[in-house]
Amino acid sequence: MKRKSLFALSAVVVVAAAALVPVLWSGGDNLHNGTAMAATPADQAALIKKGEYLARAGDCIACHTVRGGKQFAGGLPMLTPFGTMFTPNITPDDQYGIGKWTQDDFYRAMHTGRSKDGSLLYPGFPFTSYTKVTRADSDAIYAYLRSVTPVNVPSRPHELKFPFNQRNMLIGWRTLFFREGEYKADPTKSVEWNRGAYLIEGLGHCGMCHTSINAMGGPVSSAAFAGGLIPLQNWYAPSLTSNKEAGLGDWETKDIADLLKTGVSNRGAVFGPMAEVVHNSLQYMSDEDINAMATYLKTIPQKSEAPEPLQLETSEKFGGELLKQGQKIYADNCAKCHAENGLGMPPSFPPLANNQSIQMPSAVNPIRMVLNGGYPPSTDANPHPYGMPPFAQALSNTEVAAVVTYIRMSWGNHGTAVSPQQVSDLRSAPLD
């Protein structure tokens, strides 16, 4: 769900998180060198702990920490359709980080999408969602980030194409796609439902991956949560509103919660970008918050379908040949774990029969799994997950297309045949 959306123009400043424990900060007058202060040292320690939880829930570390680098020092390259951006240093370093930011500056960035100097931030930093974050939650995250070790490393300049490197162009984008305002609870819904809505729509910014974007990098609002291809990552974020894909209306709340918290459930497992979200973020959230998210997700109404991704089609005759070839490849390579009848052995080996993620119009995810393999995330509740080996070296493009065609069209599945050309296009896709 949440994730590091690599759409539009990616993150420019801080990343926010999820807020869920009582507010401890006493007010805007208690400041020390620009840091939010609580009434007592014990309250300040609690505020920082809360902020750490929120920063973990928001997966801040994923965007602002290079693998093997200093925590929150930034520098992560993020490819976008408009060029490469590099995430900033958000440690409390006075020269290169947010050491001279006040909590007002921090809240303004999250709430209005403006930096400390008032300049417009690119919408890869999800201020369109974070505008819903409460001031108290923003202050807690700020207090935590002020408590981490400063790193004296400059942020690398972005490498954007003209005219996308002109920030004044963002005025038009904001007019079309940004509505400022904190989350307002729906009085007709339960406290738990509202908490889940706050996390999913605001702090979790789940729609940034699960909603298609248009040519301007803006969300297709008429198809919110209806799924979409994550640009340049070449993973498909399935629809949460349609039971033809990953619609959750017929899932048990427990299965949704298990998937979010552990990465596996009796209905399936997460891989790719979502596995990282679970590993870095969701597994650390409280059971109450996970259940709130699951409660809300289960009630997302059916909406317009996302624009169908371009799918290279095969002829009916060639599709039949792939299906026959795929049956043998499946028996030789897949049946041991997923069973001859495709029912698998959940949750360790997910079922392929009647699996919506296999049958979606987009075959991107099953192709990538066969090519690259992968593991669900390692979590406290599932420390040693079973994984799938990669077959990129063992199978040709046609053989991968054949086995994916077979699992999409067997055991009552209603998917379509897969083109070897699509396999070829995805073979060189990035692994994360």
Phi, psi and omega per residue, in radians:
M1 nan -1.289 -3.046
K2 -1.223 2.937 2.899
R3 2.847 2.397 2.461
K4 -0.058 1.269 3.105
S5 -1.334 2.181 -3.141
L6 -1.718 0.507 -3.129
F7 -1.634 2.944 3.109
A8 0.901 -2.376 3.138
L9 -1.880 2.063 -2.826
S10 -1.359 3.132 -2.822
A11 -0.887 2.348 -3.079
V12 -1.975 -0.483 -3.091
V13 -2.402 -2.397 -3.017
V14 -1.257 2.812 3.028
V15 -2.118 2.424 -3.048
A16 -1.728 -2.983 -2.954
A17 -2.601 -2.836 -3.034
A18 -1.879 2.502 -2.956
A19 -2.150 2.155 -2.967
L20 -2.536 -0.031 -3.133
V21 -1.980 2.881 -3.020
P22 -1.007 2.570 -3.127
V23 -1.316 2.321 -3.080
L24 -2.002 -0.315 -3.071
W25 -1.222 2.416 -2.991
S26 -1.527 -0.323 3.101
G27 2.686 3.099 -3.010
G28 -1.351 -0.169 -3.081
D29 -1.500 -0.283 -3.103
N30 -1.560 1.554 -3.106
L31 -2.201 2.520 3.037
H32 -2.423 1.916 -3.087
N33 0.951 0.689 3.078
G34 1.419 0.127 -3.094
T35 -1.793 2.354 3.070
A36 -1.096 2.298 -3.091
M37 -2.111 2.467 3.065
A38 -1.588 3.020 -3.023
A39 -1.134 -0.600 -3.123
T40 -2.330 2.840 3.073
P41 -0.995 -0.639 3.131
A42 -1.136 -0.716 3.115
D43 -1.168 -0.653 3.108
Q44 -1.124 -0.712 3.093
A45 -1.096 -0.684 3.120
A46 -1.176 -0.662 3.111
L47 -1.098 -0.764 3.123
I48 -1.126 -0.697 3.109
K49 -1.103 -0.722 3.077
K50 -1.055 -0.800 3.140
G51 -1.084 -0.619 3.091
E52 -1.111 -0.740 3.098
Y53 -1.059 -0.779 -3.119
L54 -1.154 -0.717 3.117
A55 -1.124 -0.643 3.071
R56 -1.182 -0.742 -3.141
A57 -1.123 -0.582 3.128
G58 -1.466 -0.051 3.103
D59 1.067 0.626 -3.137
C60 -1.013 -0.642 -3.054
I61 -1.111 -0.498 -3.062
A62 -1.142 -0.674 -3.117
C63 -1.583 -0.496 -2.984
H64 -1.848 0.261 3.089
T65 -2.374 2.110 3.048
V66 -1.317 2.472 3.131
R67 -0.964 2.128 -3.104
G68 1.467 -0.011 -3.108
G69 -1.698 -3.085 3.136
K70 -1.280 2.462 -3.076
Q71 -1.093 2.246 3.080
F72 1.169 0.236 -3.130
A73 -1.416 -0.057 3.084
G74 1.264 -2.848 3.115
G75 1.631 0.032 -3.141
L76 -1.269 2.135 3.103
P77 -1.287 2.352 3.131
M78 -2.207 1.941 3.138
L79 -1.315 2.370 3.075
T80 -2.323 2.904 3.067
P81 -1.105 -0.164 -3.042
F82 -1.947 0.074 -3.094
G83 2.297 -3.031 -3.114
T84 -1.806 2.332 3.059
M85 -2.024 2.752 -3.117
F86 -2.214 2.248 -3.066
T87 -1.225 2.609 -3.027
P88 -1.514 2.872 3.016
N89 -1.301 2.102 3.119
I90 -2.051 0.396 2.995
T91 -1.381 2.897 -3.107
P92 -1.411 0.696 3.079
D93 -1.389 2.265 -3.068
D94 -1.161 -0.544 -3.055
Q95 -1.491 -0.796 -3.007
Y96 -2.062 -0.217 -3.100
G97 -1.856 -2.510 -3.111
I98 -1.883 0.447 -3.106
G99 -1.035 -0.535 -3.128
K100 -1.749 0.113 3.077
W101 -1.395 2.483 2.955
T102 -1.641 2.963 3.095
Q103 -1.156 -0.414 3.044
D104 -1.178 -0.728 3.090
D105 -1.060 -0.764 -3.102
F106 -1.112 -0.812 -3.134
Y107 -1.121 -0.674 3.133
R108 -1.078 -0.681 3.119
A109 -1.074 -0.788 -3.106
M110 -1.289 -0.656 -3.009
H111 -1.489 -0.615 -3.045
T112 -2.047 -0.163 -3.122
G113 1.264 0.574 3.093
R114 -2.160 2.452 -3.126
S115 -1.354 -3.121 -3.118
K116 -0.994 -0.659 -3.120
D117 -1.524 0.106 3.118
G118 1.565 -0.089 -3.124
S119 -1.222 2.666 -3.101
L120 -1.323 2.422 3.106
L121 -1.665 2.541 3.097
Y122 -1.209 2.555 -3.005
P123 -1.312 0.067 2.946
G124 -1.174 -0.511 2.885
F125 -1.318 2.038 -2.882
P126 -1.354 1.002 3.131
F127 -1.172 -0.350 3.079
T128 -1.132 -0.442 3.024
S129 -1.655 -0.733 -3.038
Y130 -1.226 -0.232 3.045
T131 -1.030 -0.367 -3.137
K132 -1.442 -0.142 -3.116
V133 -1.212 2.376 3.132
T134 -1.236 2.743 3.123
R135 -1.088 -0.695 -3.120
A136 -1.073 -0.712 3.139
D137 -1.197 -0.714 3.088
S138 -1.047 -0.751 -3.130
D139 -1.131 -0.616 3.130
A140 -1.174 -0.767 3.107
I141 -1.085 -0.751 3.120
Y142 -1.036 -0.788 -3.131
A143 -1.065 -0.694 3.120
Y144 -1.151 -0.831 -3.120
L145 -1.083 -0.542 3.075
R146 -1.222 -0.293 -3.083
S147 -1.624 -0.180 -3.082
V148 -1.429 2.940 -3.099
T149 -1.218 2.194 3.104
P150 -1.127 2.526 3.083
V151 -2.190 2.107 -3.069
N152 -1.546 1.193 -3.128
V153 -2.234 2.202 -3.129
P154 -1.253 2.631 3.044
S155 -1.326 2.398 -3.110
R156 -1.355 2.366 3.141
P157 -1.089 2.560 3.085
H158 -1.239 2.691 3.124
E159 -2.088 1.358 -3.057
L160 -1.814 2.570 3.116
K161 -1.317 2.645 2.987
F162 -1.265 2.395 0.128
P163 -1.674 0.196 -3.028
F164 -1.252 -0.213 3.082
N165 -1.482 0.078 3.092
Q166 -1.701 1.844 -3.046
R167 -1.110 -0.451 -3.112
N168 -1.145 -0.302 3.075
M169 -1.174 -0.330 -3.106
L170 -1.208 -0.292 3.132
I171 -1.046 -0.804 3.117
G172 -1.128 -0.716 3.130
W173 -1.062 -0.778 -3.125
R174 -1.119 -0.639 3.117
T175 -1.073 -0.664 -3.098
L176 -1.403 -0.628 -2.882
F177 -2.180 0.032 -3.065
F178 -2.134 2.242 3.039
R179 -2.214 1.945 -3.064
E180 -1.326 2.477 3.045
G181 2.675 2.396 3.108
E182 -1.192 2.768 3.135
Y183 -1.107 2.349 3.066
K184 -1.971 2.181 -3.093
A185 -1.141 2.528 3.049
D186 -1.526 1.941 -3.066
P187 -1.161 -0.242 3.133
T188 -1.504 -0.098 -3.103
K189 -1.928 2.885 -3.125
S190 -1.279 2.848 3.060
V191 -1.035 -0.734 -3.128
E192 -1.098 -0.759 3.140
W193 -1.085 -0.771 -3.139
N194 -1.126 -0.662 3.074
R195 -1.065 -0.770 3.123
G196 -1.105 -0.714 3.113
A197 -1.101 -0.713 3.131
Y198 -1.073 -0.739 -3.125
L199 -1.242 -0.795 -3.054
I200 -1.252 -0.822 -3.024
E201 -1.494 -0.455 -3.111
G202 -1.871 -1.422 -3.038
L203 -1.097 -0.682 -3.120
G204 -1.324 -0.370 -3.081
H205 0.690 0.750 -3.084
C206 -1.093 -0.580 -3.105
G207 -1.104 -0.302 -3.105
M208 -1.196 -0.425 3.031
C209 -1.765 -0.632 -3.010
H210 -1.587 0.194 3.043
T211 -2.185 2.301 3.120
S212 -1.107 2.643 3.062
I213 -1.985 2.710 3.139
N214 -1.668 -3.025 -3.053
A215 -1.139 -0.334 3.135
M216 -1.601 0.046 -3.116
G217 1.397 0.271 3.120
G218 -1.779 2.686 -3.126
P219 -1.244 2.531 3.026
V220 -1.436 1.582 -2.964
S221 -1.090 -0.463 3.133
S222 -1.240 -0.221 -3.134
A223 -2.188 0.734 -3.130
A224 -1.045 2.312 3.135
F225 1.129 0.249 -3.094
A226 -1.603 0.218 3.021
G227 1.610 2.811 3.100
G228 3.087 2.719 3.086
L229 -1.328 2.267 3.116
I230 -1.405 1.980 -3.042
P231 -0.993 2.406 3.031
L232 1.224 -0.335 3.019
Q233 -1.498 -0.419 3.140
N234 0.996 0.763 2.896
W235 -2.160 2.566 -3.138
Y236 -1.781 2.125 3.059
A237 -1.515 1.935 -2.977
P238 -1.204 2.789 3.103
S239 -1.127 2.392 3.036
L240 -1.738 0.027 -3.076
T241 -1.938 -0.102 -3.076
S242 -2.199 2.233 3.109
N243 -1.257 -0.082 3.008
K244 -1.292 -0.325 -3.139
E245 -2.094 -1.823 -3.130
A246 -2.026 0.372 3.100
G247 -0.886 2.380 -2.954
L248 -1.817 0.119 -3.078
G249 -1.044 -0.557 -3.124
D250 -1.782 0.186 3.045
W251 -1.489 2.615 2.941
E252 -1.292 2.523 -3.138
T253 -0.990 -0.646 -3.141
K254 -1.089 -0.676 -3.139
D255 -1.160 -0.682 3.090
I256 -1.112 -0.804 -3.130
A257 -1.090 -0.731 3.123
D258 -1.067 -0.741 -3.119
L259 -1.109 -0.732 -3.139
L260 -1.189 -0.723 -3.002
K261 -1.434 -0.671 -3.017
T262 -2.012 -0.281 -3.103
G263 1.555 -0.139 3.105
V264 -2.389 2.667 3.035
S265 -2.730 3.123 3.121
N266 -1.220 -0.190 3.137
R267 -1.760 -0.120 3.129
G268 2.685 -2.989 -3.121
A269 -2.434 2.792 3.131
V270 -1.796 2.532 3.099
F271 -2.408 3.064 3.066
G272 1.119 -2.525 -3.082
P273 -0.994 -0.619 -3.111
M274 -1.194 -0.538 3.089
A275 -1.105 -0.663 3.100
E276 -1.154 -0.669 3.121
V277 -1.079 -0.779 3.128
V278 -1.125 -0.772 -3.085
H279 -1.138 -0.809 -3.059
N280 -1.440 -0.437 -2.892
S281 -2.281 -1.215 -2.908
L282 -1.086 -0.540 -3.113
Q283 -1.139 -0.338 -3.108
Y284 -1.594 -0.080 -3.131
M285 -1.382 2.676 -3.124
S286 -1.196 2.732 3.116
D287 -1.053 -0.616 -3.140
E288 -1.105 -0.735 -3.133
D289 -1.232 -0.695 3.080
I290 -1.076 -0.758 3.130
N291 -1.141 -0.613 3.096
A292 -1.128 -0.745 3.107
M293 -1.102 -0.753 3.141
A294 -1.114 -0.695 3.127
T295 -1.064 -0.776 3.136
Y296 -1.193 -0.788 -3.119
L297 -1.020 -0.636 -3.110
K298 -1.156 -0.365 -3.082
T299 -1.790 0.035 3.118
I300 -1.028 2.167 -3.063
P301 -1.272 2.776 3.030
Q302 -1.123 2.331 -3.128
K303 -2.278 -3.123 3.107
S304 -1.011 2.523 3.117
E305 -1.239 2.626 3.076
A306 -1.200 2.707 3.029
P307 -0.996 2.287 -3.095
E308 -1.171 2.349 3.115
P309 -1.201 2.620 3.100
L310 -1.072 2.172 -3.095
Q311 -2.210 2.096 3.097
L312 -1.182 2.201 -3.046
E313 -1.744 2.665 3.064
T314 -1.923 2.782 3.067
S315 -1.223 2.776 3.141
E316 -1.063 -0.690 -3.126
K317 -1.151 -0.811 -3.123
F318 -1.181 -0.624 3.069
G319 -1.047 -0.680 3.098
G320 -1.141 -0.661 3.099
E321 -1.156 -0.713 3.109
L322 -1.111 -0.712 -3.132
L323 -1.055 -0.772 -3.136
K324 -1.166 -0.750 3.127
Q325 -1.155 -0.664 -3.118
G326 -1.134 -0.526 3.138
Q327 -1.060 -0.744 3.128
K328 -1.216 -0.734 3.125
I329 -1.068 -0.715 3.122
Y330 -1.100 -0.799 -3.126
A331 -1.071 -0.625 -3.094
D332 -1.396 -0.503 -2.953
N333 -2.113 -0.371 -2.930
C334 -2.110 -0.514 -2.965
A335 -1.126 -0.470 -3.111
K336 -1.032 -0.652 3.141
C337 -1.698 -0.718 -3.021
H338 -1.705 0.003 3.049
A339 1.286 2.627 3.135
E340 -1.033 -0.606 -3.107
N341 -1.567 0.097 3.078
G342 1.311 0.128 -3.079
L343 -1.473 -0.201 3.090
G344 1.057 -2.830 3.064
M345 -2.426 1.306 -3.059
P346 -1.183 2.654 0.054
P347 -1.538 -0.100 -3.075
S348 -1.149 -0.805 3.138
F349 -2.118 1.805 -2.995
P350 -1.113 2.631 3.070
P351 -1.238 2.551 3.045
L352 -1.812 -0.445 3.072
A353 -1.254 2.346 3.136
N354 0.986 0.605 3.124
N355 -1.772 1.960 -3.054
Q356 -1.031 -0.619 -3.081
S357 -1.147 -0.396 3.101
I358 -1.381 -0.523 -2.974
Q359 -1.718 -0.015 -3.077
M360 -1.011 2.695 3.068
P361 -0.930 -0.662 3.077
S362 -1.474 2.218 3.113
A363 -1.734 0.236 -3.058
V364 -0.998 -0.862 -3.021
N365 -1.164 -0.822 3.092
P366 -1.120 -0.588 3.077
I367 -1.102 -0.805 -3.123
R368 -1.138 -0.615 3.123
M369 -1.161 -0.724 3.113
V370 -1.161 -0.738 -3.128
L371 -1.177 -0.886 -2.933
N372 -1.826 -0.228 -3.064
G373 1.106 -2.843 3.108
G374 2.636 2.993 -3.140
Y375 -2.216 2.545 2.845
P376 -1.082 2.873 -3.103
P377 -1.202 2.593 3.006
S378 -1.449 2.082 -3.115
T379 -2.229 2.916 3.126
D380 -1.007 -0.653 -3.114
A381 -1.437 -0.231 3.135
N382 -2.556 1.210 -2.975
P383 -1.217 -0.399 -3.087
H384 -2.215 1.240 -3.083
P385 -1.198 2.603 3.023
Y386 -1.376 2.452 -3.111
G387 -2.085 3.105 3.119
M388 -2.057 2.291 -3.137
P389 -1.286 2.710 3.072
P390 -1.374 2.584 3.118
F391 -2.100 0.216 -3.097
A392 -1.045 -0.640 -3.116
Q393 -1.468 -0.393 -3.045
A394 -1.607 -0.471 -3.040
L395 -2.102 2.486 3.079
S396 -1.343 3.010 3.104
N397 -1.028 -0.726 -3.140
T398 -1.168 -0.684 -3.141
E399 -1.183 -0.682 3.072
V400 -1.128 -0.783 3.095
A401 -1.025 -0.656 -3.120
A402 -1.163 -0.829 -3.083
V403 -1.234 -0.616 3.077
V404 -1.191 -0.687 3.045
T405 -1.016 -0.750 -3.117
Y406 -1.086 -0.817 -3.088
I407 -1.272 -0.409 3.107
R408 -1.382 -0.304 -3.032
M409 -2.114 0.129 -3.082
S410 -1.913 2.902 3.046
W411 0.996 0.520 -3.138
G412 1.565 -0.009 3.074
N413 -1.184 2.606 -3.027
H414 -2.062 0.547 3.086
G415 -1.372 3.126 -3.134
T416 -2.016 2.932 -3.136
A417 -1.156 2.695 -3.090
V418 -1.933 2.421 -3.133
S419 -1.470 2.365 3.025
P420 -0.996 -0.501 3.121
Q421 -1.142 -0.640 3.110
Q422 -1.157 -0.656 3.072
V423 -1.075 -0.774 3.128
S424 -1.038 -0.734 -3.127
D425 -1.111 -0.606 -3.072
L426 -1.554 -0.255 -3.073
R427 -1.063 -0.563 -3.117
S428 -1.708 0.176 -3.120
A429 -1.177 2.615 3.102
P430 -1.071 2.635 -3.059
L431 -1.460 -0.301 3.105
D432 -2.534 nan nan
